Structures are given as C-alpha cells and as structure tokens.
Amino acid sequence: MDSENNNNNSTKSYINTTIASKKFYTSQFSFTPLRFNTMRLLMIVVILTTAIFGTAKWTPRLSPIDPSLKGENAASATVPSGFETFFYNQTLDHFNYKPESYATFQQRYIINSKWWGGASNNAPIFAYLGAEGPIDGDVTILGFLTENAPRFKALVVYLEHRFYGESNPLGSKGGPDSVDAMEESVKNETIRGYFNSAQALADYAELLLHIKHKLHAHNSPIIVIGGSYGGMLASWFRLKYPHIALGALASSAPILYFDDITPQDGYYSIVTKDFEQASENCYSTIKQSWDEIDRVASMPNGLLTLSQKFKTCSPLNNSYELKDYLDSMYASAAQYNAPPSYPTARICQGIDGATNATDVLDRVFAGLAAYRPGRACYNMTSGVSQTSIGWQWQVCSEMSIPIGITSNVSMFPSSPYDANEYVDDCVKRFGVMPRPHWATTYYGGQDIRMILSRFGSNIIFSNGLRDPYSSGGVLEDISHNILAVKTTNGSHCLDILSSLESDPEWLVKQRKDEVKIINGWFRKYYRNLHFLKH
Amino acid sequence: MDSENNNNNSTKSYINTTIASKKFYTSQFSFTPLRFNTMRLLMIVVILTTAIFGTAKWTPRLSPIDPSLKGENAASATVPSGFETFFYNQTLDHFNYKPESYATFQQRYIINSKWWGGASNNAPIFAYLGAEGPIDGDVTILGFLTENAPRFKALVVYLEHRFYGESNPLGSKGGPDSVDAMEESVKNETIRGYFNSAQALADYAELLLHIKHKLHAHNSPIIVIGGSYGGMLASWFRLKYPHIALGALASSAPILYFDDITPQDGYYSIVTKDFEQASENCYSTIKQSWDEIDRVASMPNGLLTLSQKFKTCSPLNNSYELKDYLDSMYASAAQYNAPPSYPTARICQGIDGATNATDVLDRVFAGLAAYRPGRACYNMTSGVSQTSIGWQWQVCSEMSIPIGITSNVSMFPSSPYDANEYVDDCVKRFGVMPRPHWATTYYGGQDIRMILSRFGSNIIFSNGLRDPYSSGGVLEDISHNILAVKTTNGSHCLDILSSLESDPEWLVKQRKDEVKIINGWFRKYYRNLHFLKH
C-alpha cells in the first residue's frame, strides 16, 4: 500500500526555531499534538561513528525521535496528567533456571485508562513497546496511541525496555535519565548479559499478561506499537507471541538490515538521495567537502583553521572529529527529515544561500549553522546518554547492523563495512564476541516474503522512503494481512509521532490507512470472539 | 481429519513375547521395521508418581516409546549402518551475553544421506527433534523419517536434546546412557539452568542452519518431526522459527496440558476408558483393588502378604509402592496401547482369565503377570535413567503438566492435583521455584483455535485417542493448514514409529494422510521457490 497521493512541495519550506532548553522538557506538557511541532525540529543527533569505533561506519541510532533530546539535553520528562506510572516485579532471566535467574527487577510502565471501554466490553489495549531509551519521553511524543485511543476505547500502555530509564536492574542511580546506572550495567559482566532483545520481548509478554490479569481483561485484544528498534520489537513480538498480541504496527523497523539481507550501502545511499533531491548544488558541495577538510587539516595549523571555520567549542584533535560530526548531522537530518521543516532542506538552504562564500567549507558551515542556529560554538565530541551507552552494548552483543559505504555515487567518502573491525572493536570495548548471526537465527529475515507469505498475520510495516533505515525495511506487502504502508516523502517513524495541523495530506492518509487496517483486525477478532462465546 | 475407517477388532489379540535383554539392544539392527514388533510390546514404564513425590499425581513420562527401555535395560544402541554421527559446537546459553554464556558444548546429531536428492535439487530435510532421552535409540525406532525419505529424496537428521545422551554439557561420563553426568548436571546449580525447552529449540535452530550451510542446502525445506515432548518441541519450533522449518509433524504432543487449559482429569480418564473398553470386568476389578490393597496392608503382616501375592523382589515398605507400581503400569499400558498386542487387552485378559481366583488381588496380579510375563519377581521401586532424572528437572523448572484425579468415575482412587505440593516438592528436591505459567507465556495454548486460526501454518497435530495424553492434544483442525490427524484406536506416537506388516488399516491410513499433507507443503514451497527464482 502506498499512502502517498500528492507530491508535497513543502520540502523546501522551513520555520525557524530555537534550541531545546531543559525547561522545555521539565515543563508540564498538555496532550495537544501541536506542542510538539518545535520538538520535531530539534534533531541534534549524536551518532556513534568513527570517533569511537575506528574508521568503520557505525550503526546510526534506531530511535523514533532523536534520542539525544531525551538523554543529554533534558532532565526526565514529567509524565502528563492522566497517565499513571507503575512498576512490575519482572523476571531478570526468562530463559534460565539458575539461582540468580530468579532475581527480579522493577520494570516501569505507564498507563492511561481514560479512554478505555473496560474489561466487560473487551475493549482493546494499545501497548507501546519501549526501545533504547527512557519511556517517559515517548509518552509525550508518540501521538499514535493517545490520538486513536478514543475512537477504539483503548487502554493506552507504555512499557519501558529493560535497562533504560527506571527499568535498570541496578536501579536508577541519579534519576531516570542519569547515565550512572547504565554505565555501571554495561561494565558489569553478569548484569549486562540479560540486556538483550529476546529477554526484552519476554518481559513484554509477561508484563502484558500481568496487566490483562490485573484488569480481568482476558479478552481484550492487544495491539503492540513500536518505532525503529521498537518497531522491530513490535513485529518480532507479534511473530513470537501471537497469543498475546493480536497485531503489530512496526514503524520504520529495519528488520532486514541484518547479515547480508540488505546491501550495506542502503542507509547512506538514501541519505545521499535525500540531499540530491533537496538540491544538486548542496549535494555536490557536501561531496567535495571531505577532501577539502583533509586538505586543510594537512596544512600547517590546519586543525586550528578548521576549528575556527566550524566554531568548535574546543580545538579539534583531528579531522575525523569534524567529519564524523558532519556525517552524523547529514544522516540524522535525512533520517528525521520530517515536515514541516525538512532538515535536509534547511541544511541545503544554508549551503545554497551562502552565495558570498567561495570556500566550500564556508558553505558547509553555513549549512550547519542553518540546521543548528543560534549557537555560540559547536561541540564536536559525542555526548553520552543512556541511549548511546546502552545501544553500544546492544550493537556489540546482537544488534549487528552492517552499514557501510562502498559506492562512489554516495556523497560520503568510501568506508566499507568491516566485519572484523566490528568484532575487534566490540572485543576491545566489552571483551565479548558479538553474535552477528543471532538476530537472523532467532527472528529470521532471509527470504521473508516466501517465509511469511504463508505464515503469520496482522503486521503493518510502515516506512517513509526518505528515511535511510527504510532501506532495511519491509516495503512491499507480504500477504493480505502482513502489509507495507509507505510514503515517498516520509521520514523515520513519522506516522506514530503526534500529528500536527500542518501535516501534509500524504501523512494524514498514511495514518488513516493504518487505523483502517487495525480496525479490520479488531472487527475480525470481535466477530470470532462473539462466535466462540455464543 | 479422522484417519480411522474401520473399528479394528485386534484389540483383544496379543502375542507372547519375552523380556528384552541387553543383547537385544546392543545387537546390530537392520532397518526392517518388522524387527521392532517385539520392542513395542515391552512397555516397562517407570513413571514417577507418589513414591518419589508424595501423594500428588506426577507427570507420566512424555516419550514416544517407553524410555526405560533405553535408559535402564539397555546399553547404548548402536547406530545402524548408513547413519553417521556428528557433533556440533553448540552455544550453551542463547539468551545471555555473559562470559559463561560463551561456553559451548558438544551436541550430537546423526545423519543419513543415502536417500537425499542433494542441495542442487533443493531436496528436503526431515529433522527429528530429540526429546528427553539419548537420540541413538530413536534412530532405530522412529520409522517415519527413514520410511518416507526415499519417496521425498529427503536427508534424514536426528538431533539430540541438550543434556541427554552424548549432548550433556558436562560430557557423557560413563557412556551415553550412563546416569552419572545427568545426575551431576541436575545437581549443578549453574549448569542445569541451561536445561530447558527454549534453549533446546534455539539449539535446533542454530544446528539446522549449520547443517544447511555445511551442505550448501540453502533452499532445502526442513520438516521437523517429534513425538510426545518432542512433538511439543516440533510444533513450537514451527511457531517460533518458521524461517527454519517449513512445517512440523507433532505426534501426540499434549501442548494444551499446561495451566488450566485441559482439565486435570484428562489423562487418567482416558486410562480408565481404555480399560473399560477392554473389559468391564477388568475395569471394576482394578477399581476395587486399591481399597483391597489398603485393607490387606493394614492387617497384621499385611505388607508381607502383599509382597508375596505380588512376587515383589524385595519386601514392600508400604502399600504406596505397590499402588504406584500398578498405577504406572496401567497408565503406560494405556499410553503405549499399540497394536498388534494392545497392552490394556493383555492385562485384562490376564485379569479376566484368572477364573479360579476369588481374591481381587490375585486377579490383579494375573493381569500384571500377563503384561510382564516370565519374571521371577517384580521390582516395585522405580529405577533411574537419564530420562527419569532429566525429566524431573524439566518438570520442576517449567514443564508443569497438572495431572490429577478428582472424578470418582475414574478406576483410580481420588488424587487431586495439588499445585502447592508440586511447588514444595520441587523446592525440596532442587531448591528452585517452578515457573508453572512460563510455558503458556512463551508458547501460548489458551484459546489456541482463535489465536492460530489466523496465524501460522503447516503443523500436523497427530493423536491416537486411546493415548491418555491425547486429552491435552489438538484434536480438531485449527485452520486449513494447521491440522489434526487422529485415530480412535491409536496410542502414543504410534504414527511415527516404524511400520509393521501387521499394522491395522487405520494406522496405515493415518500415516498416508500425514505424508499427503507434507507433500502438499512441499508442492507449494517448490512452486513458490520456482516462481522466485525465474
């Protein structure tokens, strides 16, 4: 299914904004979707690339929204009124029966029952499966659940992923957004062993059954919803636990970006295309800039020149710092390339508008300044957050997503994925061997059309084709009830974010299509249920 | 689907046989199915009941054939010619990333490739998923794979379940059938933690991918086959790993005997019915005998009297020993109630034939003697085997199957299932709390028709309705490709055992129906594959 009808021209428009302050996050949010307009524009992505892991391309973050907003620049979001926070005494190790496996930890979940039609009506449950970050931020940003709950009289539940936020087995030292507990966890050889996707899915299974039991809602159908890594979890959850979830909405879930299913160039080829589409001049400026950065860096006082040109907060130690910073910026602008501001368009307007600049680097800086305006200086070193630390561990244990650049049509320098380097880096960092084939062993992915055309049902894979991660997504219907809903101009997880009045027609239609499909699942379910009970 | 057409009268017929000697097992078997005629008759079941675990009903063993044959009375079966034994360096812990999780163990698997059509023809693979016992015995007894391999040009593979046989992480001390390693494993708090069904399924996933990789058989479809507990594993494997197994034949798999899905009386009500159908007189004799045993036991020298009457090898310590022995005998006779000898019929012919005996206990003994003829004495104490020890652990960790007797229509005394007693027994024995709800959390089972009617495909649930475990089986088609194939007169796992010339028509038909269904899966698969490749 293609939700896109009109080729919206608003890619070139953008509105000015200012940088998020802590105040922005600590203030009480009302649940008016329009309030998040500003938030979408703040895409200060800190992507782990060569600065940390040598020269190989590293995995761009897999969050519905820019995780740095939640982890670095913000204190904990206050859960809006109407939402109640609970903790479940969760099994630490679902797949072993060792003395320490009987340990438990407190898993956070947040419920809003104001729209719920109740157990007696078998009213449904919308369950958001948390991904690699604290859950409270998601509550205010993921509009899909709350916006559609009234129509379906659904209970709305947000489940926090183990180890993030307040669901760290070591407790949330220094508060839910503090990195202390996370840092300690991933250093702790025993505790970090339980930090993986299969355990997280089993948490969700146990916790959702607990919630149904507590509410006597045995026959309430559950729809699981997730974005990015959380979208992968949602689709896997429906496949592994069909007896718990009736269906899944998996937004921007690159479930095919494992092993060699998706070509390694997939991600950056879309980043490149996004910029090429925004402006041919912008694209070629960026493409030229990498050699120019190296040329300047190699000159006497070259790094100082670069530091000054790019207004770095501290002097550059090497040219990689700058190149990584820009690489990450372009990637995240493409990934979170959402209307109405379209970050790629903003960068390109900066670059194209620097008509006085003859130097390619001045033009590139103008792009940066347009994307992240109003800053006295730019911090080129990656910050740390629960997300950045936790996701490193997940990548180094099992979430091995081979992204590289081999093609010279890319606007980035060549940087082929190096599996050995990945392993070496992980061994150096954590002392463990990654299991790069485990994801496809446990979850599948190869020949997905053939496998799932006669197996499974009730999954929506939604994607925006401007999202670089859509290259690893399911973009065609697999069967009449495993469906792909995609938009040509959409970006990462756009469909499940809160809607805006300014949303283009194609985005409104994508969401409507998804609701229609889910409604169809419910109709069949209730017909079945009625038939069984009478 | 009901494979049964004629109501075969051979229930009353039986042939004499002698007890298996070690020689029987150590001799070289040819692959003539007829040779196993004798074996089927040797159902010396050692079921763990009250003798070990107090007064609660315990879980009757879940093996395709009597496991005591393999564990207690026999040395290791010699793998027949044409079969090659291999070992795979298997991951000990698939769901954790702790230093010790990177440990591996040697998992045994046995391959016969003489019928295989080869990777270039995408010829299929029949994979037998080992259950709670050494795999080598299964190779000679499970005829379904080898008998059907020529027709499908299939590779035949038998995978050993972790901890059994030569696949014990502690090694196979004292040989593959020795209980030493198993005893040590279940006492070892660390190592036994990895001894569970989810880990075993993940073993099979990894190992089957390894075999396909080794043989370059990427497009060879795999059918997994299992019986009893192994049948549960087969159906769960298809549900959890549809990308690895195209389909599953789950023979006599009581996947619904968890939590409260199946009434606790299910098992023993079928045992009762089997005896009632064999002979009304036999049934009422057995029904009377329990009180009579208690009455005699309470008299002066009563236990001595009972010991003499029942020719026990050593004097009885209490009446439970005798009652447990008889309970187990009736249960296993019903469970393995296979043609041509039909053990229930043999017991009843003994009882009914004791026309000179006025004492009810003499008649019961005549039943025992008819079932297990030619013995100087009867050993009432349960023997130990890898199976009995290993299965105790599995029951006490997760395979909690609540079997009890509440109804007075049973031919057994009342003995309601006591969940608290189960927990107490397990805590006393292993020091761990069982997780009785984990099986339904991970595998489902509740509302299975509604859940799977629109999810999943290519599973055959086969059952014989005289098998007490069929009470927890799937007995009706769930969808057009999740099918129940049952026979009115069949017993436990009969369909996957080697065929005999004397097999009744309904059994021949059941197997034919299964082959036809599997053939349909292949036809669709190859059509799909052809379509994708051209």
Interface residues (C-beta under 8 A of the other chain):
Chain A: D93 H94 F95 N96 Y97 K98 P99 S101 Y102 E189 T190 R192 G193 Y194 F195 N196 A198 Q199 A202 A205 E206 L209 L239 K240 Y241 P242 H243 I244 S397 E398 V432 M433 R435 W438 T440 T441 Y442 Y443 G444 G445 Q446 D447 I448 R449 M450 I451 L452 S453 R454 F455 G456 S457 N458 N481 K524 N528 L529 L532
Chain B: D93 H94 F95 N96 Y97 K98 P99 S101 Y102 E189 T190 R192 G193 Y194 F195 N196 A198 Q199 A202 A205 E206 L209 L239 K240 Y241 P242 H243 I244 S397 E398 V432 M433 R435 W438 T440 T441 Y442 Y443 G444 G445 Q446 D447 I448 R449 M450 I451 L452 S453 R454 F455 G456 S457 N458 N481 K524 N528 L529 L532
